């Protein structure tokens, strides 16, 4: 594993130390590793969604009136349960 030195403001450091003291993370290093890993995973997921969208075919225009009508229909049906 490689060491990394960073500068961080006092407010953010206090937040990180609080998360560690709450037991959510073992150490500041553990917190930062989890944060970077989550960012990487979110980026990969976003890239996959974008590619899925591009590969899904020609765009279809949205009919907002129809979408709104269906949404209200579902809402009314759920409200009566």
N, C-alpha and C positions, 0 to 999 in steps of 0.2 A: 504494500500500500504506500502511496506517496503522500507526503505532508503538503499542506496548502495553507499559506498565511493570507488572511483577509482582514480588511478593515470594515467595521460595522458600527453604526451609531449606538449609543447607550440604550436607547429605547428598545431597539430590536434585540440587542443582547439580553436585556432584562426579560423580554418576552420569551426568548429561547431558553434562558435559564429557568424560567417559571415552568415551561413545558417539560423540561428535564426533571425539575423537582417534583412535579405532579406524577412522575413515573411514566409519562407517555414515551419517553426516550431514555436510553441509558446514559447518554452524554451529549454535549453540544455537537460533537462530530457525528454521532448517530443521527441527530436531528437533521443536520445539514445533508448527510448522505440520503436520508429518506426524502427530503425536500427535492433534491436534484433528481433522484430516481422517479419521484412522482411527476416532476416536470417533463422528464424524458418520456415516461409512459403516456402522459397526456398529449405530448407532441406526436408520438407515434399513432395514437388513437385518432387524433385530428387528421393526420395525414391519410390514414386508412379511410376515414369518413369522406374526405375530399375525393380520394381516388374512386371509392364506391360510387359517389355522385357523378363523377366524370364518366365512369364506365356504365352507368345505368341507362344510357340512351338519350334520346332527344328530350329536351325540356318540355314540360307540359304546363300551359298557363293555368294559374290558380283562379278558381271562381270563389272569391271570398264570400259572396252571398250564400252559396251552397255550403261552404265550410261552416259559416256562422249558423245556418239553419240546422245542420247536423249536430253541431255542438250544443245548441239550445235543446234539441230533441233528446240528446243523451242526458243533459242536465235535468230536464223535466222528468225523464224516466227514472233517474237515480233518486231524485227528490221524493218521489212517491213510494219508495221502498221502505 
